[in-house]
Amino acid sequence: MMSQLDWKFDFNNLVKEFGNPFYLYDELKIEQIVNKFKMITYKSTSIHFATMSNNTPKILQILKKLGVKLFVNSPKHLIIGLDAGFSTEEIVFTSTNLSENDMKYAIASNVKLNVDSLGQLDMYGRLNPGGSVGLRINLDKLSHFPESHVGVYIGPKSRIGIFESELDKAFSIAQKYNLKLRGVHVYLGTNIQEHQIFLEGAEEVFRIAKRFPDLRYIDLGGGFPVKVRPEETEFNFKAFGEAISKRMEKFCDEFGREIELIFEPGRYMLSDAAVFVTTVTDIKNRADRTYIGVDSSIDIFPRPLYYDVYTEAYHPVFVSGKNEVLTDKYIDICGSTTYSRDYLARDRYLPKIEIGDILVFEKAGAYCCSAFSEFLGRPHPLELLINSENNVKIVRKSEDIISPDKIASIYDIKY
């Protein structure tokens, strides 16, 4: 599974020019992905990119240019969004367990705010009586949903959202503070492969939303799947777009006014639009496998740090410039640290690899640069962009290696 990037660009020359490791984004690919959402023909649809999946300011600015808005879940990401040029009207803020200071900041920012508990709703009302707010709801009765979703994102064991059985109390709190409950927000899950499951969840949201007399928007969150392996099927965006548009139009006819429909894609929006490039620095041959060492680690290619490297954090990888027969022995790709779990990939079959070869990891546009860790001490890598004119530009510089003097000044120690 090779990206269009591998034949358009010579990664070896890019490494010579810019050094490595680095991330490389493709602006045209970003635009192609954004255009998929135009298959949702309901006219009052808004697409809000989830910044937790990528908060690189220049990438956010490209999305803004393409008409995409933002979804944030923290004051820091709200600030990043505002600094990137988004207006408060273009930002949805949904979180949990906000402190009073964070709640005050969100209120003062005048963004579209959703709260996820009765306690948070009461705090909002106390701080902003007469205000307008949305509710993050939890669909606690969807027993037919995949087990991977129920209990994590929705269901009685999920920590996030207000149950339908709590809505009467929520309406009482709203009345107490003269609040307008303007929105219903939900997150049905991640990597939802079948669009019909998404539609079934939306149907429950529509049913509940009818109970909100001041409703102005329905936010169905994200969860669109990224195809990672050849045997996986592509999400049927055309069928989904047609079905959800018709259903939304029907809902509005029944409700009596036009309601905004919001989606919050994250990984789906950028995963396919970037690769991570790293160089082979060492090779260890063992009886059952070969260990390939590279000049990076899972604190700067972090999905394998947070997810299982065999499943959720599986990334297709290829050797730049090599397409010969694959080896008959497993290859593990390892980072340049002593952490025993520093594996960027495991159990792969690749062409014969030599020290100095360039490895390219695909599906690297989301939950990578936004999830860097200080855990293993690798400096944050360069981020590059292939723009629409086919030129390579730096969108975020690499982190400088900190000198002993700088370390001493930061930690107030003397050498």
C-alpha positions as CSV (number, residue, x, y, z in Angstrom):
1,M,0.0,0.0,0.0
2,M,2.1,2.9,-1.2
3,S,1.0,6.4,-1.1
4,Q,1.0,8.7,-4.2
5,L,3.9,10.5,-2.4
6,D,6.4,7.7,-3.0
7,W,6.4,8.0,-6.8
8,K,6.0,11.8,-6.9
9,F,9.0,12.6,-4.7
10,D,12.5,11.3,-4.2
11,F,12.7,10.8,-0.4
12,N,16.5,10.3,-0.5
13,N,16.9,13.8,-2.0
14,L,14.6,15.3,0.6
15,V,16.7,13.7,3.3
16,K,19.8,15.2,1.8
17,E,18.2,18.7,1.6
18,F,16.3,18.8,4.9
19,G,17.9,16.1,7.1
20,N,15.7,13.6,9.0
21,P,13.5,12.4,10.5
22,F,10.6,14.5,9.2
23,Y,6.9,14.5,8.5
24,L,5.8,15.3,5.0
25,Y,2.2,16.6,4.2
26,D,0.6,16.7,0.8
27,E,-1.7,19.8,0.3
28,L,-3.5,18.3,-2.7
29,K,-4.3,15.2,-0.7
30,I,-5.7,17.3,2.1
31,E,-8.0,19.0,-0.4
32,Q,-9.1,15.7,-1.9
33,I,-10.1,14.4,1.5
34,V,-12.0,17.7,2.4
35,N,-13.9,17.4,-0.9
36,K,-15.3,14.0,0.2
37,F,-17.4,15.9,2.7
38,K,-19.2,17.7,-0.2
39,M,-21.0,14.4,-0.7
40,I,-23.0,15.5,2.3
41,T,-25.4,17.7,0.4
42,Y,-27.5,19.0,3.3
43,K,-27.0,22.7,2.8
44,S,-26.5,23.6,6.5
45,T,-23.6,21.2,7.1
46,S,-20.4,22.4,8.9
47,I,-17.2,20.4,9.0
48,H,-15.0,21.1,12.1
49,F,-11.6,19.5,12.2
50,A,-10.6,17.9,15.5
51,T,-7.4,19.6,16.5
52,M,-6.3,16.9,19.0
53,S,-5.4,14.9,15.9
54,N,-3.2,17.6,14.5
55,N,-2.5,21.1,15.8
56,T,0.2,22.3,13.4
57,P,-0.9,25.9,12.8
58,K,0.0,26.0,9.0
59,I,-1.9,22.8,8.4
60,L,-4.9,24.3,10.2
61,Q,-4.6,27.4,8.0
62,I,-4.8,25.1,4.9
63,L,-8.0,23.6,6.3
64,K,-9.4,27.0,6.9
65,K,-8.7,28.0,3.3
66,L,-10.7,25.0,2.3
67,G,-13.7,26.0,4.3
68,V,-13.1,23.7,7.3
69,K,-13.8,24.9,10.8
70,L,-12.4,23.6,14.2
71,F,-13.4,21.4,17.0
72,V,-11.3,21.8,20.2
73,N,-11.4,20.2,23.6
74,S,-9.1,22.4,25.6
75,P,-8.2,26.1,26.1
76,K,-4.8,25.5,24.6
77,H,-6.2,24.2,21.4
78,L,-8.7,27.0,21.4
79,I,-5.8,29.5,21.6
80,I,-4.0,27.7,18.8
81,G,-7.1,27.9,16.6
82,L,-7.6,31.6,17.2
83,D,-4.0,32.3,16.5
84,A,-4.3,30.3,13.2
85,G,-7.0,32.8,12.1
86,F,-10.2,31.0,13.0
87,S,-13.0,33.2,14.4
88,T,-14.9,32.2,17.6
89,E,-17.9,31.5,15.4
90,E,-15.9,28.8,13.6
91,I,-15.0,26.9,16.7
92,V,-16.9,24.2,18.6
93,F,-15.5,23.5,22.2
94,T,-16.5,20.3,23.9
95,S,-14.7,18.9,26.9
96,T,-15.3,17.2,30.3
97,N,-14.5,18.1,33.9
98,L,-13.6,21.7,33.1
99,S,-12.3,23.8,36.0
100,E,-14.1,27.0,36.8
101,N,-11.3,29.0,35.2
102,D,-11.4,26.9,32.0
103,M,-15.2,27.3,31.9
104,K,-14.9,31.1,32.3
105,Y,-12.4,31.2,29.4
106,A,-14.6,29.2,27.1
107,I,-17.6,31.4,28.0
108,A,-15.6,34.6,27.4
109,S,-14.4,33.3,24.1
110,N,-17.9,33.1,22.9
111,V,-17.4,29.8,21.1
112,K,-20.0,27.1,20.5
113,L,-19.7,25.3,23.8
114,N,-21.0,21.8,24.8
115,V,-21.0,20.5,28.3
116,D,-21.2,16.8,29.2
117,S,-22.6,16.5,32.7
118,L,-25.3,17.9,35.0
119,G,-22.6,19.4,37.2
120,Q,-20.9,21.1,34.3
121,L,-24.2,22.5,33.1
122,D,-24.9,23.9,36.6
123,M,-21.5,25.5,36.7
124,Y,-22.1,27.0,33.2
125,G,-25.5,28.4,34.3
126,R,-24.0,29.9,37.5
127,L,-21.2,31.6,35.6
128,N,-23.3,32.6,32.6
129,P,-27.0,32.9,33.4
130,G,-29.1,33.5,30.4
131,G,-26.5,32.0,28.1
132,S,-26.7,29.4,25.3
133,V,-25.0,26.0,25.5
134,G,-25.1,22.5,24.0
135,L,-25.2,19.1,25.7
136,R,-22.9,16.2,25.0
137,I,-25.2,13.2,25.3
138,N,-24.5,9.5,25.8
139,L,-26.5,7.0,23.9
140,D,-26.8,4.5,26.7
141,K,-29.3,2.3,25.0
142,L,-27.5,1.3,21.9
143,S,-26.8,-2.4,22.8
144,H,-26.6,-3.3,19.1
145,F,-23.5,-1.2,18.6
146,P,-20.1,-2.9,18.1
147,E,-18.5,-3.9,21.4
148,S,-15.5,-1.8,20.6
149,H,-17.7,1.3,20.8
150,V,-20.1,0.6,23.6
151,G,-18.5,1.3,27.0
152,V,-15.8,3.5,25.5
153,Y,-17.5,6.2,23.5
154,I,-21.2,5.5,24.3
155,G,-23.1,3.2,26.6
156,P,-23.7,3.0,30.4
157,K,-20.0,2.3,31.1
158,S,-18.7,5.3,29.1
159,R,-17.6,8.2,31.3
160,I,-18.6,10.9,28.8
161,G,-22.0,12.5,28.2
162,I,-25.4,13.0,29.8
163,F,-27.7,10.0,29.7
164,E,-31.2,10.4,28.2
165,S,-32.6,9.5,31.6
166,E,-30.8,12.7,33.0
167,L,-32.3,15.1,30.5
168,D,-35.3,16.1,32.7
169,K,-32.8,17.2,35.3
170,A,-30.8,19.0,32.6
171,F,-33.9,20.9,31.5
172,S,-34.6,21.9,35.1
173,I,-31.1,23.3,35.5
174,A,-31.5,25.2,32.2
175,Q,-34.8,26.6,33.5
176,K,-33.2,27.6,36.8
177,Y,-30.5,29.7,35.0
178,N,-32.7,30.8,32.0
179,L,-30.4,28.9,29.7
180,K,-31.0,28.1,26.0
181,L,-30.0,24.5,25.2
182,R,-29.0,25.1,21.6
183,G,-27.3,21.9,20.6
184,V,-27.0,18.2,20.9
185,H,-23.5,16.7,20.6
186,V,-22.5,13.0,20.4
187,Y,-19.5,10.9,19.6
188,L,-20.5,7.5,18.3
189,G,-17.1,5.9,18.1
190,T,-13.9,5.8,16.2
191,N,-13.1,4.0,12.9
192,I,-16.8,3.1,12.2
193,Q,-16.4,1.0,9.1
194,E,-20.0,0.6,8.1
195,H,-21.9,3.8,7.3
196,Q,-25.2,2.1,8.3
197,I,-24.0,1.9,11.9
198,F,-23.3,5.6,11.8
199,L,-26.8,6.2,10.5
200,E,-28.4,4.1,13.2
201,G,-26.6,6.1,15.9
202,A,-27.7,9.3,14.2
203,E,-31.3,8.1,14.3
204,E,-31.2,7.9,18.1
205,V,-29.7,11.4,18.2
206,F,-32.5,12.8,16.0
207,R,-35.1,11.2,18.3
208,I,-33.5,12.8,21.4
209,A,-33.0,16.1,19.7
210,K,-36.7,16.6,19.3
211,R,-36.9,17.2,23.0
212,F,-34.9,20.4,22.7
213,P,-37.2,23.3,21.9
214,D,-34.4,25.8,21.4
215,L,-32.3,23.5,19.2
216,R,-30.1,25.1,16.6
217,Y,-27.5,22.4,15.8
218,I,-26.9,18.6,15.9
219,D,-23.3,17.6,16.2
220,L,-22.6,14.0,15.2
221,G,-18.9,14.1,16.0
222,G,-16.3,12.1,14.0
223,G,-15.3,8.5,13.8
224,F,-14.9,8.1,10.1
225,P,-12.6,5.2,9.3
226,V,-9.1,5.2,7.8
227,K,-8.4,2.3,5.5
228,V,-5.0,0.9,6.6
229,R,-4.7,-2.7,5.2
230,P,-5.5,-3.9,1.6
231,E,-8.3,-6.2,2.8
232,E,-10.2,-3.3,4.4
233,T,-13.0,-1.6,2.5
234,E,-13.3,2.1,1.9
235,F,-16.0,3.9,3.8
236,N,-19.0,4.5,1.5
237,F,-19.0,8.3,1.8
238,K,-21.4,8.7,-1.2
239,A,-24.1,6.5,0.3
240,F,-23.6,8.0,3.8
241,G,-23.7,11.6,2.4
242,E,-26.9,10.9,0.5
243,A,-28.6,9.1,3.4
244,I,-27.7,11.5,6.2
245,S,-28.7,14.5,4.0
246,K,-32.1,13.1,3.3
247,R,-32.6,12.2,7.0
248,M,-31.6,15.6,8.2
249,E,-34.0,17.3,5.7
250,K,-36.8,15.1,7.0
251,F,-35.9,16.0,10.6
252,C,-36.0,19.7,9.9
253,D,-39.3,19.4,8.2
254,E,-40.7,17.7,11.2
255,F,-39.0,20.1,13.6
256,G,-40.2,23.1,11.8
257,R,-37.0,24.9,11.1
258,E,-33.5,24.4,9.6
259,I,-30.9,23.0,12.0
260,E,-27.2,23.1,11.5
261,L,-25.5,19.6,11.0
262,I,-22.0,19.4,12.4
263,F,-19.3,16.8,11.9
264,E,-15.9,16.6,13.6
265,P,-13.5,14.5,11.6
266,G,-9.9,14.2,13.0
267,R,-7.8,11.2,11.9
268,Y,-9.9,10.7,8.7
269,M,-9.2,14.3,7.6
270,L,-5.3,14.1,7.7
271,S,-4.1,10.6,8.2
272,D,-3.7,9.8,4.5
273,A,-2.2,13.2,3.7
274,A,1.2,12.7,5.4
275,V,4.1,10.3,5.8
276,F,6.8,10.0,8.4
277,V,10.4,9.6,7.1
278,T,13.3,8.1,9.0
279,T,16.7,6.5,8.3
280,V,18.1,3.1,9.1
281,T,21.0,3.4,11.5
282,D,21.6,-0.2,12.6
283,I,20.7,-3.8,11.8
284,K,20.6,-6.9,14.1
285,N,20.1,-10.3,12.6
286,R,18.5,-12.9,14.8
287,A,17.3,-16.4,14.2
288,D,13.6,-15.6,13.7
289,R,13.7,-11.9,12.7
290,T,15.7,-8.9,11.9
291,Y,15.8,-5.8,14.1
292,I,16.1,-2.6,12.0
293,G,17.2,0.4,14.1
294,V,16.2,3.9,12.9
295,D,17.0,7.5,13.9
296,S,13.7,8.2,15.6
297,S,11.5,6.6,18.2
298,I,7.9,6.2,19.4
299,D,7.9,9.5,21.3
300,I,8.1,11.4,17.9
301,F,6.1,8.7,15.9
302,P,3.8,8.2,18.9
303,R,0.8,6.2,17.8
304,P,2.6,3.0,18.7
305,L,3.3,4.5,22.2
306,Y,-0.4,4.9,22.9
307,Y,-2.0,2.1,20.8
308,D,-1.1,-1.5,20.0
309,V,1.6,-1.6,17.3
310,Y,0.0,-4.7,15.7
311,T,-3.5,-3.3,15.4
312,E,-4.6,0.3,16.1
313,A,-1.1,1.7,15.5
314,Y,-0.4,-0.3,12.4
315,H,1.1,1.9,9.7
316,P,2.0,0.7,6.2
317,V,5.8,1.2,5.6
318,F,8.0,1.0,2.6
319,V,11.7,1.3,1.8
320,S,12.3,4.4,-0.5
321,G,13.6,3.3,-3.9
322,K,13.3,-0.4,-3.3
323,N,10.6,-2.7,-4.7
324,E,12.4,-6.0,-4.9
325,V,11.3,-9.3,-3.5
326,L,10.4,-9.2,0.2
327,T,12.5,-11.0,2.8
328,D,11.2,-14.3,4.2
329,K,11.9,-13.3,7.8
330,Y,10.0,-11.0,10.0
331,I,11.4,-7.4,10.4
332,D,10.8,-5.3,13.5
333,I,11.6,-1.5,13.2
334,C,13.0,-0.1,16.4
335,G,13.6,3.3,17.8
336,S,17.0,4.8,18.9
337,T,16.4,4.4,22.7
338,T,16.7,1.7,25.3
339,Y,13.0,1.5,25.9
340,S,12.1,-2.2,25.5
341,R,8.8,-1.3,23.7
342,D,10.2,1.2,21.3
343,Y,8.8,-0.5,18.2
344,L,7.6,1.6,15.3
345,A,6.5,-1.5,13.5
346,R,6.6,-5.3,14.1
347,D,6.3,-8.5,12.1
348,R,6.7,-6.9,8.6
349,Y,8.0,-8.3,5.4
350,L,10.2,-5.7,3.5
351,P,12.9,-5.7,0.8
352,K,16.4,-6.3,2.0
353,I,17.4,-3.3,4.1
354,E,20.8,-1.7,4.5
355,I,22.1,1.0,6.9
356,G,21.3,4.4,5.3
357,D,18.1,3.2,3.7
358,I,15.1,5.6,4.0
359,L,11.9,4.1,5.6
360,V,8.6,5.8,4.9
361,F,5.6,5.3,7.2
362,E,2.2,6.1,5.7
363,K,-1.0,7.3,7.4
364,A,1.0,9.7,9.5
365,G,-1.0,12.9,9.3
366,A,-3.0,12.5,12.5
367,Y,-2.3,11.7,16.2
368,C,1.4,11.9,15.4
369,C,2.7,15.5,15.6
370,S,0.0,16.5,18.1
371,A,0.9,13.6,20.4
372,F,4.7,14.0,20.7
373,S,6.0,13.0,24.1
374,E,9.1,14.1,26.1
375,F,9.3,10.5,27.5
376,L,12.3,9.3,25.5
377,G,14.0,12.6,24.8
378,R,14.1,12.7,21.1
379,P,13.9,16.2,19.6
380,H,10.7,17.0,17.7
381,P,11.2,16.5,14.0
382,L,10.8,18.8,11.1
383,E,7.4,19.1,9.4
384,L,7.3,19.7,5.6
385,L,4.5,20.4,3.2
386,I,4.3,19.7,-0.6
387,N,2.1,22.6,-1.6
388,S,-0.3,22.9,-4.5
389,E,2.5,24.2,-6.7
390,N,4.5,21.0,-6.0
391,N,7.1,22.9,-3.9
392,V,8.4,21.6,-0.6
393,K,8.1,24.1,2.3
394,I,8.8,23.9,6.0
395,V,5.6,24.2,8.1
396,R,7.2,23.6,11.5
397,K,10.9,23.6,12.3
398,S,12.5,20.8,14.2
399,E,13.3,21.2,17.8
400,D,16.8,22.3,18.6
401,I,18.9,19.9,20.6
402,I,19.2,21.5,24.0
403,S,22.8,22.3,25.1
404,P,24.0,21.6,28.6
405,D,24.0,25.4,29.3
406,K,20.3,25.6,28.3
407,I,19.4,22.6,30.4
408,A,21.1,24.2,33.4
409,S,19.2,27.5,32.9
410,I,15.8,25.6,32.6
411,Y,16.3,23.5,35.7
412,D,18.3,25.9,37.7
413,I,21.3,23.6,38.1
414,K,25.0,24.0,37.7
415,Y,27.5,21.8,36.0
